[in-house]
Amino acid sequence: MRLAEAGPVVLSGDVAHFEEQFESRGVPGFNFDRAETLASMERLMGIAQALNATLIMQHDAKDIAKPPAFPKSAR
């Protein structure tokens, strides 16, 4: 996403749940294919780097406040 207030943002989806998983290449045990998960993580990190974007882990409590809140009209 490109947000006026935050610039480019990439959301992790369910590829990983915590920032530490990207740093340690940790794959959630319930992910179906470890190699595909790692490849997806690499792609996301590459996209974020190429766009100078913020990579947000959607399940990580530390990242929830990073993007701006939706406007009331979008709720």
N, C-alpha and C positions, 0 to 999 in steps of 0.2 A: 504494500500500500504506500501511497505517497500522501502524507498528512501535512497540511499547511503548518500545523503547530509543532510537528515532530520530525518532519522530513521523511525519508524512506524508511519503511518498517517491514520486516519479514517475520511472519508468524510461523512457529515451528510445527503447528498441528500436533499430531500424535507421534511424530518420529522420535521424539525424546520428551521427557517431562521436566527435566531439571538442567540448568546450565552446566552443572558438573558433568553430566553425561556427554556433553559436547567436548568438554575439556579432556575427559578420561576415555572417550570413545566407549562409554558404557551403554549397553543396549538393554532396554527393559526386557526382563525374562519372558514376558508374554508376547513380545513381538515375534512374528512368524518367521522372519528370515534375517539373521544377524548381518549377513553380507549386504543385503539390500538396504537394511536400516543404516548401516555405516555409509553406504554410497549416498543415500538420501541426506544424511547429516553433512557429508562433504559438499554435496550440491548446494544445500542451504547456506552453509558457511561461505562458499564461493560466491553465491548470489549476493549475500549480505556484504561481503567485502567489495565486490565489483560496484555495488550501488552506494557504498559507504552508508549502509543501512543499519538500523538497530535490529538485532535478532532477538525476538521475544519468545520465551518459553511459555506457552499458554497455560501450563499447569503449575508453574513455579510462582509461589506467593511473592517472591522478590520482584518478579517481572510484571505483575498485574497492574501496578500503578504507572508503568513506563509510558504506555500510550495515553493520549488524552481521553477523557470520558466521552461517551457518545452524547451528542446534544439531546436535550429533552425530546425534540421532535422525532428522533430516531428510536426512541424506546418503545 
